[in-house]
Amino acid sequence: MSATYLNTMRRNRHGPRVTPPATDLTRWRLMGEGSRHVWVYVDEEPDRPQTFIERNAVGLDTTEDAPPLPPAGTAKEAAYNGMRFYAGLQADDGHWPHEYSAQVFLLPVYVIVSYITDAPAPDPQKLEMIRYMRSVQCPDGGWGLHKASPPSVMGCTLGYVCLRLLGISANDPDLRRAKQLIQQLGGPVSVPTWGKVLLSVLNVYSWDGVHSMFPEMWLLPEWLPFHPSKMWCHTRMVYLSMAFLYGKRFTTAEDDLIRSLRKELYSEDYNRIDWKNHRENVSLADKFVPRSWICNLTFRALDLYELCCVPSVRETAVQTCYNHICADDDATSFTGLGPVNKLLHMLIRWMEEGSQSDAFKKHRDRVRDYLWLGRDGMKLQDYNGSHIWDTALAVLAFNEVGFKSCLQKAHSFLRDSQIQHNVDNFRDHYRQESKGGFPFSTRENSWIVSDTTAESLSAILVTQGGHVVLSQPVPRHKLCDAVDMLLGMRCADGGFASYETTRGPPWLELFNPSEIYGNIMVDYTYVECTSSVIQALKLFTDEYPGYRAEEIRMTIKNGLDFITKEQRPDGSWEGSWGVCFTYAGWFALEAFSCMGERYYGQYAPETVMRGCDFLVSKQMEDGGWGEDFESCEQGQYVQSESSCILNTCWALLGLMAARYPDMNVMERGIRSIMSRQLNNGDWPQEGVNGAFAKSGAIYSDSYRNIFSIWTLGRFSRLYADNPLAQCS
């Protein structure tokens, strides 16, 4: 068990906390063309009224948009009520704009970069950012890495710095409490590496207290198993930026606020701190993955290398890093792979080209795509949205119920979101072939994902195979492009990873330098991604049986073998992208079901039976299921105090896919979901529901609608004769 579990301070268990607004919420508008979202505060009289999407997002009254509906007496009625509400939130281009957030430390990164580059947010945004930081404080004060984590040195220190840079006084009660926690947990000198880097560029920590980031690693031969090209893309891109910053030893200029922060944060004289002595100092409150002895030994060797590195070689290495940074900016239209590397790229382009450069102006413009105004204030999202992923899932959910009204626009959005060409010089920058794929957020992002591609392909196929009038179906050759891309992502163990094939060996995890995240060194294969691909390939080959048929057959077989091997002795599967065992259990059982491996009467293949038995064993007294986020951290099922809508949906979707024969189990779960539906067809917001890298939580605001509709719709379709299913 990792040292993070020594942190027993309390966590937030709720969804976004509705707090008093800091601005006039009626003046906010969601601007942008197509799938681009930018929240703008209109000082003068707005030229149009707010939309349902805008009012719902910020928590204003939506009774006129979504009036009370007749109470649902059956699953089908509840599904239709849910669809009536959710259909109203569809944007004109066909996707559903929603919040996708939870990593609290991201907003402080944005504020730090904005402060250094003298590119502050407008005052209304600042006020809502302050509200957000106050809204997501932990019960004991301070902040954690994300909304569902206990206070940590990194969370508290970056949160403190963030609010001070936004203009809050050091005497503010929330900051005094956070400052006390910082010292109690070990002080800023014990912040993890990512925090050390961010504080160093702000000039409130010293680069002398940071282990070598070894920019020369980018000059090593690509055949080496530890070359950056072998790493998971998120790790690769974050450490690319950090290697550049380390190579430059960049720090912003001192000013009165910087000097004041040094005095406020540290209990000793800043100028007398022995920084080198704190390179390995990481608080137990932050340390999720303790560094291995071989990782520590490597860093000590690299620190010695810093004493004798050749300036010309260092300069070449830093320039190589910069070339990769510029290439990614161009490939992603300055949106970046994710928020951390995007913000660091923004800082780096300002450093190298200045505030008037086109590159920095584009970065400053596109960073707005990450900002989202929710019911708890303005935050920086974990991605620039989840547009394509959410839309594909919504199509599959609506199709389950036979609700067609939204599918034309959704199909058009997915059709236009497919990547048409590989990124320029993709091999030079270690990118996967992307032609035919779908990114998670928008087409501009350009980083294709296996499960997003698979779910998008499935959504297009079911729409084109249904009774929906489409103005422009996706032609066969583009569907084949998606299949080609998926087949190109097959991994040696039969499974599918996320963004790329698994390139590096598992032992690279011994060199995980982050301390705060687990399983980040290579792109591992996942049950969820593998299941999505299996389902999509099965749908495709049913429609187009002659295209690469033998390869698809073997890919599906190998994928099912992989999922079978991943099953634990107790029948469960551990999730990696959702919370957690209910999420992976659903995906696994869907994969087997689409190939006919499910219950027939009282019997099913052993793998399916054990998977169902595990889920049924976790059903709670009220008929629902509930998992805490600690399931992801600990790698074992951690039951929540009360059931949760999403865990209930995922468990039921898996059981229904497997045609589990005990109707009492199903009915109790369906009643649990129906009982929580609001009178306008919505469902209440709950806590975090997504995950990544073991310790990273995500809150997807769309999930409660999509999966509730999907579950109720499936029940009403499969069990039409059941009185709970639909009206006679």
C-alpha positions, 0 to 999 in steps of 0.5 A: 500500500502506498504512503498516501493512505497515511493521509487520513484527513477528510475528503469531499464526497459530494458533487459540485457545491452550489455556492453564492455567485461572485458575479451576475450569472445572468450575464455569462454567455457560452461563445464560440464556433462549432464545438469550441466553448468560451465563457464570456461575461457581457458587461453591457446589455446582452444581445441575446437571452441565455440558453438552457445550456448556459442557465443549467451550467451555472445553476440558474432556474431552468423551469421554463426550459425544463418544466416538471414532467408527469411522474414516471411509473415505468422505466420507459417513461423515466427514460423518456423524461430523461431524454426530454431534459437531456435533448434540450442541452444539445448544442446546435452542431450536435454535441453536448457541452458539459463540464469535465473537471476535478483536478483542483491544482490545474487552476493554480497552474493557469493562474501562475502562468498567467501571472508570469506572462502578464496575461491575466484573466478578466475580472469576472473570471477572476472572481469566479475562480476565487469562488471555485477555490473556496468551493472545493476546499476540503472539510478540514481546510486546504486543498488536495490534488483533486476534489475527492482527495484529502489536503496535500502539500501540493494542493494547499501550496498551489491553492494558497499561491493561486488565491494570493495571485488573484488578489486575496489577502494573506490574512484571509481565514481560508488562507490562514487555515491553508497555511497552517495545513502546509506547515503541518504536512511538511511545508513547501519544501516537501511539495512533489516534483510537479509542485517544485517545478511550478514554484521554481518558475514562479521564483518561490522555490529554487531549481537547486531543489529539483532533481535533474530533468535531463533534457539530453534524454531527447537526444538518446537513440530511439531504440533504447527502452527508456527513450521518451518515445516509449512513454505514455503520451501524457507523461511524455508531453508533460516531462518534455515541457519540464525538461525544457524549463529545467534546461533553461532554469527559468524563473520569473522576476522578483516583485513585492508579491513574490517576496511576500509569498516567500515569507508567508510560505516558509517557516525559515529564511528563504535565502538560507534554505539548503535546497539540494537537501530537499530534492527528495523531500516529499510529504507523506500526504502527497506521496502516492507512489514512493520512488523505487531505489533504482529511480533514486539512484538514477536521479543521483547519477543525473544530478552528478551529470549536471555538474559536468554537462556540456553547454553545447549538448544541453543547448541542442537538447533544449532546442530539440525539446522546443521543436517538439513543443512547437510541433505539438502546438501546430498539430493541436491548434494550440489546444495541447494534448492536456491542460498541464502541457498546454499551459507549460507550452504557453509559458515556453512560447512566451519565454522564447518568442515574447508576448506579441508573438502569434504563438503566444497570442494563439495560446492565450486565446485557446487556453479559454477553451479549458475554462468552464463556469459551473455551479461552484465557480470557474475552473480549469477542466481536465481536458478542453471538453469531452465532446466527442466521447460524450456525444458517442455515448449519448447516441448509443444511449438514445438508440437503446430507447429508440429516441431519434430526435437528436441523432441527426445532429449528433451523427453530423457532429461525429461525422465531422469529428473524424481525423482525415489525415495523419499529423504532419511528420508524425513519426518524427514526433512519436505520434500514432497514425491517426487517420480515421480516428477520433480524439476525446474532445474535438477534432482540433485536438488531433490526439486520437483515442482507441475507445473514443474511436471505437464508441464513435464508430459504433454510434455512427454504425447504429445510427446509419443502420437505424431508421434515422434520415441522414443528410450525409451518411459516413461513407464506407471508406471512412468507416474502414479508415476507423477500422484500420486505425483500430487494428493498427493499435493492437497490442502484443497481449491482445488488449488495447491501450489508450492513445497509442500502442504499448511501446515501453516495457512494464519495468519503466514504471520503476522510474516513475518520477511523479510521486503523485500518479501511478501507472503513467510510464507506458500506455498500458492495455485496458479492459475498457478500451479493449471492450469498446474496440471489440464491440465496434469491430463486431458491429462493423463486421456484421455490416461489412463482413468482407473487410479484413475479416480474418484480422478482425476475427482474431483481434476480437478473439485475442481481445476477449482472451485479454479480458478473461486474463484480467479477471480477478479470482473474485470475478471482478475487473479493475477499472482504469477510467471510471470508478471503478470495479462496476465500471470495468465490470460493465465493459467486460460483460458487454464485450462477452455479450456482443459475441454471444457469451452470456446467460442462456437460462440459468447457465453462462460461460464461467467468466461471465457467471463469476463477473455477474456474481461479483456485481450482485454481491455488491448490491446494497440494501436500497437496490443500488451500487456504490463505490468510493474513489478509493477503489481506484487508489487502493485497487480493491472495491471500497463501498460507499456509505450510500449507493450512487446513480452511476455505479448502479447504472454500470452494474445493471448495464453489465448484468443486463448485457449478460442477461443475468436471470434474477429479475429481482436484482434488476428491478431493485436497481431500476427502482433505485435509479427511478427514485432519484430522478428529478421532476424535470427529468434530470438526475442529481449531481454526485461526486467524482465518477471518472479516473486516470493514473490511479490517483487522478479523479474526474467529474463528468457532468454528462454521465448521470444523464447518459447512463441513466437513460441508457440503463432504463432504456435497455431494461424497457427494451429487454424486458418489455413484458415486465410491468416495471419496463413500460406501459401496456 
